[in-house]
């Protein structure tokens, strides 16, 4: 079956970013992996080359700036620390530098996607992911992953993120952000 060409920018080449890049390339996505630390990118490139071999490496490119990484991205997933300041900074950068079509997804266990999305000019294109490096593994494929949305999240953004996780072998479910649920 042919899949539409989707470019995924992964911001942060730490353990979660590397794992996510590996699974995305294996699923046939074009991946741009970014990290401000050149040594993190070198380690990521070595790990991906070892895991994928030469044949899949053309699907992966590496970037030293967020701007370079998101220039062509349909989906941008940040893998920065799950701290408010880090997430706000990356959302601000993504909002300024990514094309208008780009959907932002952020793994977070303790931050409100509604709060983060409200700090952008595209709150309808922001989703949270209930995932971390420990829960993202090949053994976890086939299990569920929660996609956290807001009342403003567009159907297209939800569909793109759902399709991404389905191609990775997960069973995505959609849930309303806890902060919004409490306000209702």
C-alpha positions in Angstrom: 0.0 0.0 0.0 1.3 3.5 -0.9 1.5 6.1 1.8 1.5 9.8 1.2 4.9 11.4 1.6 5.0 12.9 5.1 8.0 14.7 6.5 8.5 14.4 10.2 10.8 16.8 12.1 12.0 15.4 15.4 13.5 18.1 17.7 16.0 16.6 20.1 18.3 13.6 19.4 18.3 12.2 22.9 17.0 8.7 23.6 13.4 9.4 22.8 14.2 11.4 19.6 16.5 8.7 18.3 14.0 5.9 19.0 11.2 7.9 17.4 13.4 8.6 14.3 14.3 4.9 14.0 10.6 3.8 14.1 9.5 6.6 11.8 12.1 5.7 9.2 11.2 2.0 9.4 7.6 3.0 8.8 8.6 4.8 5.6 8.5 8.4 6.8 11.1 11.0 5.8 12.7 12.2 9.0 14.7 15.3 9.8 16.4 14.9 13.2 17.5 18.1 15.0 19.7 18.8 18.0 21.6 21.8 19.0 24.5 19.6 20.2 26.5 18.3 17.2 27.7 15.3 19.3 24.1 14.2 19.9 23.5 14.2 16.2 26.7 12.3 15.5 25.7 9.6 18.1 22.2 9.5 16.6 23.6 9.2 13.0 25.8 6.3 14.1 23.0 4.5 16.0 20.5 5.0 13.1 23.1 3.8 10.5 23.8 0.7 12.6 20.1 -0.1 13.1 19.0 0.7 9.5 22.0 0.1 7.3 22.7 2.1 4.1 19.4 1.5 2.4 17.1 3.5 4.7 19.6 6.3 5.5 18.4 8.4 2.6 15.1 8.8 4.5 17.0 10.5 7.4 18.6 13.9 7.4 20.2 15.8 10.3 19.8 19.5 11.2 21.6 21.8 13.7 18.7 24.3 13.8 15.0 24.1 14.4 14.5 26.3 11.4 16.3 23.9 9.1 14.5 20.9 10.6 10.9 22.2 10.2 11.3 23.9 6.9 9.5 21.1 5.1 7.8 19.4 8.0 4.2 18.2 8.0 4.6 17.0 11.6 7.0 18.3 14.2 7.6 16.3 17.3 9.6 17.9 20.1 11.6 15.6 22.3 12.9 18.3 24.6 12.7 18.0 28.4 9.2 17.9 29.8 9.5 21.2 31.6 7.3 24.2 31.0 10.1 26.6 30.0 11.6 24.1 27.5 8.2 23.4 25.9 7.2 27.0 25.7 10.6 27.9 24.0 10.3 25.1 21.5 6.6 25.8 20.7 7.6 29.5 20.1 10.4 28.5 17.8 8.2 26.0 15.9 5.4 28.5 15.6 7.7 31.1 14.0 9.7 28.8 11.8 7.4 26.0 10.6 5.2 26.2 7.5 1.5 27.0 8.3 0.5 23.4 7.6 2.8 21.9 10.2 1.2 20.1 13.2 3.1 20.2 16.5 3.1 17.1 18.8 4.7 17.1 22.2 5.3 14.2 24.5 4.4 15.3 28.0 3.2 13.6 31.1 2.6 16.7 33.3 1.9 19.7 31.1 -1.4 20.9 29.6 -1.5 20.9 25.8 -4.2 23.5 26.0 -1.9 25.8 27.8 1.0 25.2 25.4 -1.2 25.5 22.3 -2.7 28.8 23.6 0.8 30.3 23.3 0.9 29.7 19.5 -0.8 31.2 16.5 -2.0 27.8 15.5 -3.6 26.2 18.6 -5.7 23.9 16.4 -2.5 22.2 15.2 -1.1 21.2 18.6 -1.5 17.9 20.3 0.0 16.2 23.3 1.3 12.6 23.4 1.3 10.4 26.5 4.6 8.7 25.7 8.2 8.7 26.9 11.3 6.8 26.0 10.5 4.0 28.4 7.0 3.5 26.9 8.2 3.8 23.3 9.7 0.4 22.3 9.2 -2.2 19.7 7.6 -4.4 22.3 5.0 -1.6 22.9 3.9 -1.5 19.3 0.4 -2.8 19.1 -0.5 -1.1 22.4 -2.3 2.1 22.8 -1.0 5.6 22.8 -3.1 8.5 24.0 -3.2 11.6 21.8 -4.3 14.5 23.9 -6.2 17.3 22.2 -8.0 20.5 23.0 -11.4 21.7 21.9 -9.6 23.7 19.2 -7.6 20.8 17.7 -8.6 20.4 14.1 -9.8 17.1 12.6 -6.9 17.3 10.1 -4.3 17.6 12.9 -5.8 14.7 14.8 -5.9 12.6 11.6 -2.3 13.3 10.8 -1.0 12.4 14.3 -3.3 9.3 14.4 -2.0 8.1 11.0 1.6 8.6 12.1 1.2 6.4 15.2 -0.9 3.8 13.3 2.0 3.4 10.7 4.4 2.9 13.6 2.2 0.0 14.8 0.4 1.7 17.7 -3.3 1.9 18.5 -3.9 5.7 19.0 -6.8 6.9 21.1 -7.8 10.6 21.4 -8.6 12.2 24.7 -9.4 15.7 25.8 -6.6 17.5 27.7 -7.2 17.1 31.4 -7.1 20.9 32.0 -9.9 21.4 29.5 -11.8 18.5 31.0 -11.7 20.0 34.5 -13.0 23.3 33.1 -16.1 21.7 31.5 
